[in-house]
Amino acid sequence: MNVQDAILKRRSVRDYEDKEVSSDELKKVLKAAQMAPSAHNDQPWKFVAVKKEERKEKLAEAAQQSFIATAPVVIAAVALNPGKKMSCGVPSYAVNLAIAVDHMTLMAAELGLGTCWIGAFSQEKVKEILGVPDDCKVVSLLPLGFSADDSKPKRRKDLEEIICNNKFQ
Ligand SMILES: Cc1cc2nc3c(=O)[nH]c(=O)nc-3n(C[C@H](O)[C@H](O)[C@H](O)COP(=O)(O)O)c2cc1C
């Protein structure tokens, strides 16, 4: 599968088959995060792969999204330096982690696996469940598994609406 196909194939999956993700598949997905670019190549991240049923249930509860626990693996993406800003004024941690997480979603698509970005969760509760230090920030949870979701067409704005030529309009 090429990058274009993976981008078009990836969609948010909110129901997962009761089927394990192999350690080889999981490693490929995590390696995609490892290879992501980051500001100054700091690689200021940790990825917590959660497979324990009880812990996944707790994460689903912390996000108030029960489908999360149906995935065989949930990956928590953790930023190690959430205070750091780029000279443009934008915090780098969210950008770094977003790229790494999206690398994982695309690699998962290539492997025939589904994912769903999860940004709605209690920061405090997730930190407590996973033992994440106070000075870090959990940026996203990423359920990973085989999709049991019906395929839905992507809803997107028209290209003309989001692209400007030469000047913001
Ligand atoms: C930063 C971010 C946070 C998101 N948080 C959630 C979430 O908490 N729960 C959820 O079901 N989907 C969440 N999504 C998924 C979006 O709803 C989804 O990407 C969007 O509707 C487009 O659909 P698609 O991913 O299938 O293309 C999130 C996506 C992003 C990028």
The ligand as a Gaussian input file, in Angstrom:
#p B3LYP/6-31G(d) Opt

LIG

0 1
 C       -7.211000      15.610000      18.077000
 C       -8.368000      14.679000      17.836000
 C       -9.161000      14.288000      18.897000
 C      -10.227000      13.390000      18.697000
 N      -10.921000      12.929000      19.766000
 C      -11.876000      11.970000      19.581000
 C      -12.537000      11.390000      20.699000
 O      -12.273000      11.692000      21.856000
 N      -13.474000      10.433000      20.439000
 C      -13.786000      10.018000      19.173000
 O      -14.637000       9.130000      19.030000
 N      -13.164000      10.560000      18.084000
 C      -12.213000      11.514000      18.267000
 N      -11.534000      12.015000      17.190000
 C      -11.834000      11.507000      15.833000
 C      -12.559000      12.529000      14.951000
 O      -13.893000      12.636000      15.351000
 C      -12.432000      12.068000      13.497000
 O      -11.066000      12.065000      13.128000
 C      -13.196000      12.958000      12.521000
 O      -14.586000      12.878000      12.760000
 C      -12.944000      12.580000      11.062000
 O      -13.299000      11.233000      10.814000
 P      -12.229000      10.156000      10.294000
 O      -11.134000      10.070000      11.347000
 O      -12.992000       8.870000      10.202000
 O      -11.694000      10.617000       9.000000
 C      -10.506000      12.923000      17.380000
 C       -9.692000      13.330000      16.317000
 C       -8.633000      14.174000      16.533000
 C       -7.735000      14.527000      15.375000

